[in-house]
Structures are given as C-alpha cells and as structure tokens.
Amino acid sequence: MDLDTFFVSCERLLDSRLNGLPILVGGTGDRGVVSAASYETRLFGVHSGMPMKMARQLCPEALVIKGNAGTYTKFSKMVTEILQESVPILEKASVDEFYADLSGMDQFFGCYKHASELRKRITKETGLPISFGLSGNKTVSKVATNEAKPANQIKIDRGLEKPFLAPLSIKKIPMIGDKTFQKFCNLGIKKVLTLQEMPVEVVESVFGKKRQSNLEQGQWNR
C-alpha cells in the first residue's frame, strides 16, 4: 500500500485551496530538491528527486511548499495504526509505503476484499488517498501499486505475474536506476518481456549472478 503524493496530500488536507493546483514540496532554494510533486506538475515532466530549480523551469506555475516533517509523521502514524490493527503482519517500508502480509486470510475474509475495505477505511478516516497492489510477492505488489495509482487498486493472480509485467518498461522494476536502465537499453532491452525471453547466461554476463538472483525473485525472468 502506498499513499499517493503523500506530502502533497497532507498539505491539501491542511489547506483545501491547494486542491487541483500544481504543487511542489521540498527545498525552496535553487539548490533544493523536490520531495513530492503533485500529478498536475508531473504532466510537465517533474518528479521527486529532481532539483527544484529544474522543476520550476519545467512548471513555472507550480506553488512551492517547504513542508513540515512533523506534520507528515503525524499523518503517517495515523495510517500505520489503522494497518497495525487490521493486518496479521505489517512492514513499514517508509513514511508513506507499507507491505501487508495477508497470507491465509482468504479462508476468513478474502484477501482482496479485506484490502479493498482497508483502503476505503484509511481514506475515510484520514482523508488521504492510497493505492495498493495485491500479488503473491512483494516485488510484483510494489510494481502493481505504482500501476494502480492514483487512488486505485490492482490484483495480480498467481500465475499471471509474467504477463502483467511483460509490457512494462524495465525502469518500472524496483531498484533499476538510470545507470542500470542505460545498460539494458544498450542491450536493446526496454520492456520486461524482452528480459523474460533472454537466456539467463546473457543476463549473468552483464549484471552478475547476484543481480540475476534478484531478478528471479521478482519473477520477471524464467
């Protein structure tokens, strides 16, 4: 489960006049970095981690907010408490990202139904939009969550991981940064499908066995 544009959503809860406006949260100076960007700014190519100076150039109309860590921690705690009392095993990956293990709950509630009701409850009680991806492993669930955004949900049934991942860009795989992505591009690999069809030995020769092991755990290679 991942809170959508978390810092921006918190600011909008505090000031409804910000709804629908292009918002950037982060360092306000030219040397600052974008911590969160509303979907309105992303249409201009802005994204988190980008230098604030560049973000302002891409989207001059954006409102820049410095943000308040205490406020975000407070809202994060609210969501965490709801999840802790609602799921058997919870891993808090960051201030706005959570992994919930619902193994075995199908016989009682239905995992997807439980997750759906939980998402609605979080939004109702906190006012924060949240998305989730449900699958048989953490990596596919994370990718599915990103595909579900904003404020939506996706279920990937067992056995359907590969066809779900196949048409996606390699860059959507967690931990694939710009340098690794460029390596893939140099090999002519831009979609997960191409990687799925490659011999294991080719991947190992470029990235090594450790990287290959990680790929296999993510179920995007044979």
N, C-alpha and C positions, 0 to 999 in steps of 0.2 A: 504494500500500500504506500502511495506517495502523495503527499499534499501538493496540490497544484500551485505553482508560482507562490510558494509559501509566504515569503516575506511580503510580496505584493498583496497577497490576500489578507494578511494581518493588517497592513496599512489601510486597506479598503474597509475592513471591519471597524477601524477606529475613525475613519472619515469617508463616508459614503459618496462624497463629492468626487472621489478618485475613481469611482466605478466607470469603466469604459474608456478611461484616459490612458495614454501611453505612459507607463511608469517604469522608472529605473531605481533600484535600491542598491546603494553601495557608496564608495568613496566619492565625495562631491568635487574633489580637485581633479586636475588633468592627469595626475598620477594614480588616481583611484581606479578601482576595478569594479565591474558590475557583479553584484552578489545575486541579484534576481532581476529578471526582465519580464514585464507583462507580455501577454500574447500580442497586444497591439504594437509593441516595439519589435517583436520577433518578425513581423511582416517586413521589416526593413533590414533584416539580417543581423539584428542584435541578439546576443546570447550571454548567459552568465559566464564569468571569467574573462570577458572582453575588457580591454582598457576603456575607462569611462570616456576618455577623450574621443576615441573612435566611435563609441556608441552614440555620443552626442552628434557627431558628424553624420552618422547614418540616419539618426532620427532626431532632428533639431527640436521638434515639438515636445519631446519627452520631458516629463517632470522628474527631477532627480531628488530622491529622498535618502538621507544619510542612514536612516534605520536605527533600531534600538534592540540590542541583543536581549535585554531583559524581557521586552515585550514578546519576542519570538520564543524565548524559553518558556514563558508562561503559557502561550497557546500550545506549544509542543507538549507540555506536561499534561494539559487537558486531554489531548488526543491519546497520549500514552496511557493515561489512567483508564480511559474507556477501553482501550485494546487489552490492557492487562487483566481486566475483569471479564473479558469476553472470549479470549482465545487460550488454548492449553499452553502453547509455547510462543513467546514473543522475543524477537531480536530487534532492537532499535539500532538501525544502521547509521542514522544521522538525526539531526533535529527534525527532519521532515520525511524520513523514509523508514519503513518498518517491514519486517518479514514475519509473517504469522504461519506457524505450522498447524494445519488443520487436519493432519493425518488421523484417520479413524472416526472423524466426525460425521461422515456420510451416513453411517448407520443410525445416527441420532437426529441430525438436523438436515444434512445435505450441505456440503462444503460451500458450494456456490451460493445457495440460498442464505446461509449464515453470513458469508462475506458481503453479500448484497445488502442485507439488513444492517450489518455493521457499518457499511459505508454511508447509508442513509442516516443512521443514528449520529455518526460523527458530524456530518454536515448540519443536521438539525440542532444538535446541542452546542456546537462550537461556531457554526456559521462558515466553516472553512470547506472549500471544495477539495475532494480527494478522489484518487483513482486507484484501481487495483488490477492486477493480472493474476489469475489462478492457473497453476500448472503443477506438474509433478516434480519440478526442481526450481531452485532459487534463480538461476540464470535466466531461464525461459520466462519465469514470472516477472523478473525485472524488465526484460525486453517488452513483454506483453503490457505491462503497466505503462511504459512510455508510449506504446502504440494506442493505448486506451485514452490517454489524456486528450483534452481536458475533461475532468469531472465525469468519467465513464468507467467501464469495466469490461474485461475480456476473460473468457475461459478457454484454455487450450487443453483439450482432452488428451489423455495418454495415447501415445502412438501418432499424434498429429503435430508433434514438435517440429519435425523436419519440414513438412510442407508450410507450416506457419512461418518459420524462419527463412525459408528458401528465397522469397522475393525481396527480402530486406537488404539494405545496404550493410556492408561489412562494418561500417562505422557505428552501427547501432548495437554491436556486440559490446558488452561492458568491458572496460579496460583497453579497448582499442583506441589509442590516441592518434594524433596526427602523423607521427613518425611511422607507427606500425601500419596505419592505413595507407601511407605512401608506399610502403613495402609491398602491400597487397596489390596496389594499383600497378606497380612496376611489373608484377607477375600477371597482370591482366585480370585481377580478381577485384570486382567491385560489389558483387552480390554474394550472399551467403550460399546460394545454390551452387555457384562455381566452386566454392571451397568444399562443399559437401561431395562434389564429384571428383575432387582431386585425390590422387594416391597419398596415403599417409606419409610415405617416404619423401615426397616432394615438400610437404609442409615441414617435416622434421629437418630437412636440409637447409631450409631458410630460417626457421624460428627455433629449432632445437626441440628436444624431446619434452622438456618441461612445459613449453608453450603448447605443444601438441596435446599433452595430457590435459591442460586446462580447456582446450577446445573440445576434447572428447567429453569432458564433464559437462560442458554446456550443450551437448547433443546436437551440434551443428556439423559434426563430421561423422563419418561412419565408424 
